[in-house]
């Protein structure tokens, strides 16, 4: 939903009718993951994607029909292996997509959570006569908006909180006739870089291309100037102990230490390795990392905590230039993100 937010807001301002389509399950080589969303308008507006292009035309028509009739619908698209390549499912596969009319009031509640980067769970009833299409938005503090009916309220609330904790998506049958799709909508991932070295310049650029919010920490103003990093989202010219007090480290956060300087890396690692960050890496050779391990263990860090560290940082792709090293680092970060 985050990637189509601006288009939807523009269509609302233009008073365009809107319909939504959401991927609720995939099998085989379907190119979009469960939770992917597409918004469409009768005048041909399309934002987002549910299949990478292979069934968008059919979904466009079905979504608008669901909006006009006021009847949500669960669609199934399957393809045999021998014809898969022609329509985009390269190894054969199938997807199920739920189409419904756009609910502007519910959208504003969801939009506020996206703008404020509040982790939430979106619940849609995808099967169930009287409840079909009902939606619910759940945060860690409880219901934000919507309802799926009093009979299922507590059960859905518990399911939602579990999905939010795990950060996944799932279909859940509440009874023989009622089924929901639940997906976590988390803040965009962020990359905290400690050390304004040459590699960091390339790393910020690549991370932003991949959709990461970037934060650079370095108290050395010559290394962390606006001139060197005009493209970084946030520049903090403070020592790590102070800088990390300003950073909300979550399970959507990756942290990369690039300074080679224990006065900067070690304090940052003490914070990072005990945080919920999904990735922590540090630049340096195996010898450098062995010395780093000895220092941190002597200062009270446990073996389990230190074992979270990726060092030497990045996948081993034979990288040499700053750009190649940045690629190696982001490859490892993305791998860690996908395997949480």
Secondary structure, DSSP 8 states (H G I E B T S, - for coil): -GGGHHHHHHHHHTT---EEEEEEEEEET-SS-TT-EEEE-TTS-EEE-SSTTSSHHHHHHHHHHHHHHT--EEEEEEE-HHHHHHHT-TT-EEEEEEEEE--HHHHHHHHHHHHTT--EEEEEEEE-TTTTT-EEEEETTEEEEE-S-GGGHHHHHHHHHHHHHHT-EEEEESSSS-EEEEEEE----EEEEE---HHHHHHHHHHHHTT-EEEEE-S-TTTS-TTT-TT-SEEE-S-HHHHGGGS---TTEEEEE----HHHHHHHHHHHTTS--SEEEE-S-HHHHHHHHHHHHHTT--HHHHTTEESS-S--S---SHHHHHHHHHHHHHHHHHT-
